Amino acid sequence: MPISDIPIFSMLRTKMQWHQERQRVLAENVSNADTPDFRPRDLVPPSFDPREPKPVALVRTNPLHIAAASGESFRGKGEQFEVRPAGNAVQLEDEMMKVAANQTDYQTATALYTRSLALIKIAMGKQA
């Protein structure tokens, strides 16, 4: 069984990809803090509820076909924001707190992934 089929690794990989994408979105928010009429965006956290339908993925029917760049896409989340006179709604303090929390959560997910791999290696007899 490939490691990618183990549910915990799949969930951690999805969570790490979500944090990477969220970091990009939050960085855009911070960089556009002075842009008139800019509204900050954020992403909806991925759900691991087995009752939710899974999105349909592309399948490579021929090895010569180009592989999809990313199998995961994340939805944006709509929120209400306080708007300044120039029309910009970015609150730098809030965005920087989100960036710091996102970084901490990403580091936690990578540590869990690394430790889970080490446990698998130990169980297989390949000392980590």
C-alpha positions in Angstrom: 0.0 0.0 0.0 1.5 3.4 -1.0 1.9 5.9 1.8 -0.3 8.3 -0.2 -3.3 5.9 0.4 -3.0 6.2 4.2 -5.8 8.6 5.2 -3.7 10.6 7.8 -1.1 11.4 5.2 -3.6 12.4 2.6 -5.4 14.7 5.1 -2.1 16.3 6.3 -0.9 16.8 2.7 -4.3 18.5 1.9 -4.0 20.7 5.0 -0.4 21.7 4.1 -1.5 22.6 0.5 -4.4 24.6 2.0 -2.0 26.5 4.3 0.4 27.3 1.3 -2.5 28.6 -0.7 -3.8 30.6 2.2 -0.4 32.1 2.8 -0.4 33.3 -0.9 -3.9 34.9 -0.4 -3.0 36.6 2.9 0.3 37.9 1.3 -1.9 39.5 -1.5 -4.1 41.1 1.2 -1.1 42.6 3.0 0.6 43.8 -0.3 -2.7 45.5 -1.3 -3.2 47.3 2.0 -3.0 50.7 0.3 -4.8 49.8 -2.9 -8.1 51.7 -3.3 -11.3 49.6 -3.3 -9.4 46.4 -2.4 -11.2 43.8 -0.3 -9.2 41.2 1.6 -9.9 37.6 0.8 -9.5 34.4 2.8 -10.0 30.7 2.2 -12.6 28.3 3.7 -10.7 25.5 5.6 -10.8 22.1 4.0 -13.4 19.7 5.5 -12.5 16.1 6.1 -16.1 15.0 6.7 -16.6 11.7 4.9 -20.2 12.5 4.2 -19.3 15.4 1.9 -19.0 14.6 -1.8 -15.5 14.5 -3.2 -14.7 16.6 -6.2 -14.2 14.8 -9.5 -10.5 14.6 -10.5 -8.9 14.5 -13.9 -7.5 11.1 -15.0 -4.4 10.6 -17.2 -5.5 8.0 -19.8 -2.1 8.2 -21.6 1.3 8.7 -20.0 2.1 11.3 -22.7 -0.7 13.6 -21.5 0.3 16.5 -19.3 -0.5 15.9 -15.6 -2.7 18.4 -13.7 -0.6 21.0 -11.8 -2.6 20.6 -8.6 -5.4 18.3 -7.7 -6.7 20.5 -4.9 -8.6 23.8 -5.2 -9.9 25.8 -2.3 -12.9 28.1 -2.1 -12.8 31.6 -0.9 -14.8 32.7 2.1 -16.9 35.8 2.0 -16.8 38.2 5.0 -17.9 41.7 5.9 -15.1 44.2 6.3 -14.7 47.7 7.7 -14.0 50.0 4.8 -11.8 53.1 4.9 -12.6 56.3 2.9 -10.4 55.2 0.0 -12.5 52.0 -0.2 -9.8 49.7 1.1 -10.9 47.1 3.7 -7.6 45.6 4.7 -6.8 45.7 8.4 -3.0 45.1 8.6 -3.1 43.9 12.2 -5.8 41.3 11.5 -4.0 40.1 8.4 -0.6 39.8 10.2 -2.3 37.8 13.0 -3.8 35.5 10.3 -0.4 35.1 8.7 1.3 34.2 12.0 -1.5 31.7 12.9 -1.3 30.2 9.4 2.5 29.7 9.7 2.1 28.0 13.1 -0.6 25.7 11.8 1.5 24.8 8.8 4.5 24.0 11.0 2.3 21.8 13.1 1.0 19.9 10.1 4.5 19.4 8.7 5.8 18.2 12.2 2.9 15.7 12.3 3.6 14.5 8.8 7.3 14.0 9.6 6.7 12.2 12.8 4.0 10.0 11.2 6.6 9.0 8.6 9.1 8.2 11.3 6.6 6.0 13.0 5.9 4.1 9.8 9.7 3.6 9.3 10.1 2.3 12.8 7.1 -0.1 12.3 8.7 -1.4 9.1 12.0 -2.0 10.9 13.9 0.8 9.2 15.1 2.9 12.1 14.6 6.6 11.6 
